[in-house]
Amino acid sequence: MPDVIVFDLYGVIARTQTPEAIRRIEGIAGASGPAFWDAYWACRPAYDAGQESASYWADVAARLGAAFPDVPALIEADLESWTDVDGEMADLVGELADAGRTLGLLSNIIGDLVPRFEARHGALLDRFDALVYSCRIGVAKPDPRAYEICAERLGVRPADVLFFDDAERNVRAAREAGMRAELFTGPAQVRALTG
């Protein structure tokens, strides 16, 4: 039974962007389709590691050879698209904390989103012993330093950690850093591996 469990945030505890949110972002940007989203994700690592929002969107626009008509609205729509949580996973985090497990959160998250997410979900985040945000440590998964910093903040060795993430590349990197890591499939999997 693992005592130290670390979760990714998006795609594990928090929900990813809904189709409605994606359409809203595209509408504000005046751009859509694979080229837009390829640019959005290609520029994301620097954003996750602490780049300012306006600079991120300037990089996306440059990659597309475009200009966005309302960057503040685009920033707002993007932030809003990343604020919902999965209720069942939130309950499971509470159960694990109540059972005395040491819990960590290791998230690739942008700086402007942290206070918004904390304001909405502070009670959930309070259940974690360490909140490790890429924007605050200056590196994003799958950089091995992200996993090392997370283990340090929890006061354990990477080998003491069971880590869940929904991205295969992040799971591989966690394993390479010495963690036991699993590709997240749902609450039932977490219960089976932590019970």
ABEGO torsion letter per residue (X at the ends): XBABBBBBABGAABBBBBAAAAAAAAAAAGBBEAAAAAAAAAAAAAAAAGBBAAAAAAAAAAAAGBBBABAAAAAAAAAAAAABBBAAAAAAAAAAAAAGBBBBBBBBBBAAAAAAAAAAAAAAAAABABBBBAAAAGBBOABAAAAAAAAAAAGBBAAABBBBBABAAAAAAAAAAGBBBBBBAEAAAAAAAAX
